[in-house]
Amino acid sequence: MADISATIVREPEQVIPWAEMARLHRAIITVTGRVGHALARVDLPAHAERARRVQVTLAFGGLLIGLVYLVFGVLPGRRRAIAERQRLKEISNELLTLSVFARHASSAAIVCDVYGRIVWVNPAFEAITGYTLAEAKGQKPGDLLQYEGTDPETVARVSAALRAHQPIRCEIKNRAKDGRTYWLDMDLQPLFNAKGTVYGRMAVESEITALKEMADQLAEANADLEMMSTLAHVGAWAVDLDSGTITWSREVRRIHAGDDAFQPDMDSALAFYPEEVRGKLQDVLAQCAKDQQPWNGELPFIAADGSRRWVRIHAAVLNREGRAAKLIGAFQDIT
């Protein structure tokens, strides 16, 4: 009886091995058989047949109980266990794939616990920062990598996102172990468990130092060109032939004496010329785009402040995929 009770009190989710289930079945048959035999040994003939019936009934009842327990207790538990094993196998395969990807990715990957301490980094992180997993583990990324050149506003935005358990993407400047500074495009995501509780965070970071350096060099070159343009009173302009968008440089805007926020279209740009000149200028620019041949000319001009001037215009065609895409040129005050 102890074997039976010990088996029956199991939770339905627990899987009973087939050997244990067979022992349960044998125990039920033994108990019901003993009861039947005890009744059959009664000497009264009138009770003999009844005892035999009781024995058969109890034996059948034992089989029925075992069958019911098998169908409603054991088999569902086994099915749940098989489904759970399959789910865990799928999760394991997915984690293995992600692990392989993270180890071989060119972008740095960092995983932190709920307190913001590093628990894992990939080889790309080690290559960019110079810190090994053993050196970085247990430290906070900000304490390890940020320095006096890191933008405090960016740090504040990241901290606010972490406190609110919100994702954030930003560009941030850090310092490596050897003192080299570098720029990162960082995508930081909180990690949630199945109950929706944050248990950590993960960051994927791509180094963009070369791009930032190119942007700085381009900005310096543009500043030099703007200075030269101002000194020579020569500006640059462009017309996108697909959208009709007109772009003016700072010097062109200065010559027009207009508001810096003014966005010209073709009609408003032509309005700066005397009425008898507008048609001619529009025709020569259209012919320039059609023939894809440069043009230049000198024309009278009326600035936004009413002052009358003379300007020299140079126009050329910028081709894209074998067709005229833009008109570009120079604009000079020759008054």
C-alpha positions as CSV (number, residue, x, y, z in Angstrom):
1,M,0.0,0.0,0.0
2,A,2.9,2.3,0.7
3,D,4.1,1.8,-2.9
4,I,0.6,2.7,-4.3
5,S,0.2,5.8,-2.2
6,A,3.7,7.0,-2.9
7,T,3.0,6.7,-6.6
8,I,-0.5,8.2,-6.7
9,V,0.5,11.4,-4.8
10,R,2.8,12.5,-7.6
11,E,1.8,15.7,-9.4
12,P,0.2,15.1,-12.9
13,E,3.1,17.0,-14.5
14,Q,5.6,14.5,-13.2
15,V,6.4,11.7,-15.6
16,I,6.1,8.1,-14.1
17,P,8.5,5.7,-15.7
18,W,6.9,2.7,-17.4
19,A,8.5,0.3,-14.8
20,E,7.0,2.2,-12.0
21,M,3.6,2.3,-13.7
22,A,3.7,-1.5,-14.1
23,R,4.5,-1.9,-10.4
24,L,1.5,0.3,-9.6
25,H,-0.7,-2.0,-11.7
26,R,0.6,-5.1,-10.1
27,A,0.0,-3.6,-6.6
28,I,-3.6,-2.8,-7.5
29,I,-4.2,-6.4,-8.7
30,T,-2.5,-7.8,-5.6
31,V,-4.7,-5.8,-3.2
32,T,-7.9,-6.5,-5.0
33,G,-7.0,-10.2,-5.3
34,R,-6.3,-10.5,-1.6
35,V,-9.7,-9.0,-0.9
36,G,-11.4,-11.4,-3.3
37,H,-9.6,-14.5,-1.9
38,A,-10.5,-13.5,1.7
39,L,-14.2,-13.4,0.7
40,A,-14.0,-16.7,-1.2
41,R,-12.7,-18.6,1.9
42,V,-15.9,-17.9,3.8
43,D,-17.5,-21.3,4.5
44,L,-21.1,-20.3,3.9
45,P,-22.0,-21.6,0.4
46,A,-24.4,-18.8,0.0
47,H,-21.5,-16.4,0.1
48,A,-19.1,-18.3,-2.2
49,E,-20.6,-17.2,-5.5
50,R,-21.0,-13.6,-4.2
51,A,-17.3,-13.7,-3.1
52,R,-16.2,-14.9,-6.5
53,R,-18.2,-12.0,-8.1
54,V,-16.7,-9.5,-5.8
55,Q,-13.2,-10.9,-6.6
56,V,-13.8,-10.5,-10.3
57,T,-15.4,-7.1,-9.8
58,L,-12.5,-5.9,-7.7
59,A,-9.9,-7.2,-10.2
60,F,-11.7,-5.5,-13.1
61,G,-12.0,-2.3,-11.0
62,G,-8.2,-2.4,-10.4
63,L,-7.6,-2.7,-14.1
64,L,-10.0,0.1,-14.8
65,I,-8.3,2.4,-12.2
66,G,-4.9,1.7,-13.7
67,L,-6.2,2.4,-17.2
68,V,-7.8,5.7,-16.1
69,Y,-4.6,6.8,-14.3
70,L,-2.6,5.9,-17.4
71,V,-4.8,7.9,-19.7
72,F,-5.4,10.9,-17.6
73,G,-2.3,11.0,-15.4
74,V,0.7,9.4,-17.0
75,L,0.2,9.9,-20.8
76,P,-0.6,13.6,-20.6
77,G,2.5,14.1,-18.4
78,R,4.6,12.2,-20.9
79,R,3.3,14.3,-23.8
80,R,4.0,17.5,-21.9
81,A,7.5,16.3,-21.1
82,I,8.2,15.4,-24.8
83,A,6.8,18.8,-25.9
84,E,9.0,20.5,-23.3
85,R,12.1,18.6,-24.4
86,Q,11.4,19.6,-28.0
87,R,11.0,23.3,-27.0
88,L,14.2,23.2,-25.0
89,K,16.0,21.6,-28.0
90,E,14.8,24.4,-30.3
91,I,15.8,27.1,-27.8
92,S,19.2,25.4,-27.5
93,N,19.7,25.4,-31.3
94,E,18.7,29.0,-31.5
95,L,21.1,30.0,-28.7
96,L,23.9,28.0,-30.4
97,T,23.2,29.9,-33.7
98,L,23.2,33.3,-32.0
99,S,26.4,32.4,-30.1
100,V,28.2,31.4,-33.3
101,F,27.0,34.6,-34.9
102,A,28.1,36.8,-32.0
103,R,31.5,35.2,-31.8
104,H,32.2,35.8,-35.5
105,A,30.5,39.1,-36.0
106,S,32.6,42.2,-36.8
107,S,30.5,44.3,-34.4
108,A,31.3,44.3,-30.7
109,A,28.7,42.6,-28.5
110,I,28.4,43.1,-24.8
111,V,26.0,41.3,-22.4
112,C,25.5,42.8,-18.9
113,D,23.5,41.7,-15.8
114,V,20.6,43.6,-14.3
115,Y,23.2,45.7,-12.3
116,G,25.0,46.8,-15.5
117,R,28.1,44.6,-14.9
118,I,29.6,42.9,-17.9
119,V,29.1,39.1,-18.0
120,W,30.2,38.4,-21.6
121,V,31.8,40.0,-24.6
122,N,32.7,38.7,-28.0
123,P,36.1,38.7,-29.8
124,A,35.2,41.9,-31.8
125,F,34.8,43.8,-28.5
126,E,38.2,42.5,-27.4
127,A,39.7,43.6,-30.7
128,I,38.2,47.1,-30.6
129,T,38.8,47.9,-26.9
130,G,41.9,45.9,-26.2
131,Y,40.2,44.4,-23.1
132,T,39.8,40.6,-22.8
133,L,36.7,39.0,-21.4
134,A,38.6,38.2,-18.2
135,E,39.5,41.9,-17.8
136,A,36.1,43.3,-18.6
137,K,33.9,40.8,-16.7
138,G,32.3,42.3,-13.6
139,Q,33.0,45.9,-14.7
140,K,30.5,48.4,-16.0
141,P,31.1,49.5,-19.6
142,G,31.0,53.2,-18.8
143,D,33.6,52.9,-16.0
144,L,35.8,50.8,-18.3
145,L,35.6,52.7,-21.6
146,Q,34.3,56.3,-21.2
147,Y,36.7,59.1,-20.5
148,E,36.8,62.9,-20.3
149,G,36.2,63.2,-24.1
150,T,33.0,61.2,-24.0
151,D,30.0,63.5,-24.6
152,P,28.2,64.0,-21.2
153,E,24.8,64.6,-22.9
154,T,25.1,61.2,-24.6
155,V,26.0,59.5,-21.3
156,A,23.0,61.1,-19.7
157,R,20.7,59.9,-22.5
158,V,22.0,56.4,-22.2
159,S,21.7,56.4,-18.4
160,A,18.1,57.6,-18.6
161,A,17.2,54.8,-21.1
162,L,18.8,52.2,-18.9
163,R,16.8,53.4,-15.8
164,A,13.6,53.3,-17.9
165,H,14.4,49.9,-19.4
166,Q,14.1,51.4,-22.8
167,P,16.3,50.7,-25.9
168,I,18.5,53.4,-27.3
169,R,20.7,53.9,-30.3
170,C,23.4,56.6,-30.4
171,E,27.0,57.5,-31.4
172,I,29.5,57.6,-28.6
173,K,33.2,58.2,-28.3
174,N,35.2,55.9,-26.0
175,R,38.8,55.1,-25.2
176,A,40.5,51.8,-25.6
177,K,43.0,50.1,-23.3
178,D,46.0,51.4,-25.2
179,G,44.7,55.0,-25.1
180,R,43.3,55.1,-28.6
181,T,40.0,56.9,-28.9
182,Y,37.3,55.6,-31.2
183,W,33.7,56.2,-32.2
184,L,30.9,53.6,-31.9
185,D,27.4,53.4,-33.3
186,M,25.8,51.7,-30.3
187,D,22.4,49.8,-30.2
188,L,21.5,49.1,-26.6
189,Q,18.6,46.8,-25.7
190,P,17.2,45.7,-22.3
191,L,16.8,41.9,-21.9
192,F,13.4,40.6,-20.6
193,N,12.6,37.1,-19.3
194,A,9.3,35.2,-20.0
195,K,7.6,37.1,-17.1
196,G,8.5,40.5,-18.6
197,T,11.2,41.2,-15.9
198,V,14.4,42.8,-16.9
199,Y,17.4,40.5,-16.2
200,G,20.1,42.3,-18.1
201,R,21.0,44.3,-21.2
202,M,22.8,43.8,-24.4
203,A,24.7,46.2,-26.7
204,V,25.8,45.7,-30.3
205,E,28.4,48.3,-31.3
206,S,29.9,49.1,-34.7
207,E,33.1,51.1,-34.9
208,I,32.6,54.2,-37.1
209,T,35.9,56.0,-36.4
210,A,36.9,56.2,-40.0
211,L,33.5,57.6,-41.1
212,K,33.6,60.3,-38.4
213,E,37.1,61.3,-39.4
214,M,36.0,61.5,-43.1
215,A,33.0,63.7,-42.0
216,D,35.3,66.0,-40.0
217,Q,37.7,66.3,-43.0
218,L,34.8,67.0,-45.3
219,A,33.4,69.6,-42.9
220,E,36.8,71.3,-42.8
221,A,37.1,71.2,-46.6
222,N,33.6,72.7,-47.0
223,A,34.5,75.5,-44.5
224,D,37.6,76.3,-46.6
225,L,35.6,76.4,-49.8
226,E,33.0,78.6,-48.1
227,M,35.7,81.0,-47.1
228,M,37.2,81.0,-50.6
229,S,33.8,81.5,-52.1
230,T,33.1,84.5,-49.8
231,L,36.5,86.1,-50.6
232,A,35.9,85.7,-54.4
233,H,32.2,86.5,-54.3
234,V,31.5,83.2,-56.0
235,G,28.8,80.9,-54.9
236,A,27.6,77.4,-56.0
237,W,24.1,76.4,-57.0
238,A,22.3,73.2,-58.2
239,V,19.0,72.2,-59.7
240,D,17.7,68.6,-59.4
241,L,16.1,68.0,-62.8
242,D,13.9,65.2,-61.4
243,S,12.4,67.0,-58.3
244,G,13.0,70.6,-59.3
245,T,14.8,71.3,-56.0
246,I,17.2,74.2,-56.1
247,T,20.2,74.4,-53.7
248,W,22.1,77.6,-53.0
249,S,25.4,77.9,-51.2
250,R,25.8,80.5,-48.4
251,E,27.5,83.0,-50.8
252,V,24.7,82.7,-53.4
253,R,22.2,83.5,-50.6
254,R,24.4,86.5,-49.6
255,I,24.4,87.9,-53.1
256,H,20.6,87.5,-53.3
257,A,20.4,89.4,-50.0
258,G,17.5,87.1,-48.9
259,D,16.6,85.2,-45.8
260,D,18.7,82.2,-45.0
261,A,15.5,80.2,-44.5
262,F,14.2,81.0,-48.0
263,Q,13.9,77.9,-50.2
264,P,13.7,78.9,-53.8
265,D,11.9,77.2,-56.7
266,M,12.3,78.0,-60.3
267,D,9.7,80.8,-60.5
268,S,11.0,82.5,-57.3
269,A,14.6,82.2,-58.5
270,L,13.8,83.8,-61.9
271,A,12.0,86.6,-60.1
272,F,15.4,88.1,-59.1
273,Y,16.0,89.0,-62.8
274,P,14.4,91.8,-64.9
275,E,11.3,90.5,-66.6
276,E,12.8,90.8,-70.1
277,V,15.7,88.5,-69.0
278,R,13.7,85.7,-67.3
279,G,12.6,83.9,-70.5
280,K,16.0,84.0,-72.0
281,L,17.7,82.5,-68.8
282,Q,15.0,79.8,-68.6
283,D,15.5,78.8,-72.2
284,V,19.3,78.6,-72.1
285,L,19.2,76.5,-68.9
286,A,16.7,74.1,-70.5
287,Q,18.9,73.8,-73.7
288,C,21.9,73.2,-71.5
289,A,20.2,70.3,-69.8
290,K,18.9,68.9,-73.1
291,D,22.2,69.1,-75.0
292,Q,24.3,68.3,-71.9
293,Q,26.6,71.2,-72.8
294,P,27.9,73.9,-70.4
295,W,26.8,77.5,-70.6
296,N,27.9,80.8,-69.1
297,G,26.6,84.4,-69.3
298,E,26.4,87.8,-67.7
299,L,23.0,89.1,-66.7
300,P,21.4,92.0,-64.8
301,F,20.1,91.1,-61.4
302,I,17.9,92.6,-58.7
303,A,18.6,91.6,-55.1
304,A,15.9,91.1,-52.4
305,D,16.9,94.5,-50.9
306,G,16.2,96.1,-54.3
307,S,19.8,96.8,-55.2
308,R,20.7,96.3,-58.9
309,R,23.7,94.3,-59.8
310,W,25.4,92.2,-62.5
311,V,26.1,88.6,-62.1
312,R,28.0,85.9,-64.0
313,I,26.4,82.5,-64.2
314,H,28.2,79.2,-65.1
315,A,26.1,76.1,-65.8
316,A,27.0,72.5,-66.4
317,V,25.2,69.1,-66.5
318,L,25.8,66.3,-64.0
319,N,25.0,62.9,-65.6
320,R,23.7,59.9,-63.7
321,E,23.3,56.5,-65.4
322,G,23.6,58.1,-68.8
323,R,21.1,60.9,-68.4
324,A,21.1,64.5,-67.2
325,A,20.3,64.4,-63.4
326,K,21.4,67.9,-62.3
327,L,22.3,71.3,-63.4
328,I,25.2,72.7,-61.3
329,G,27.2,75.8,-61.6
330,A,28.8,78.9,-60.1
331,F,27.2,82.3,-59.4
332,Q,29.4,85.4,-59.1
333,D,28.7,89.1,-58.3
334,I,30.6,91.1,-60.9
335,T,29.0,94.5,-60.2
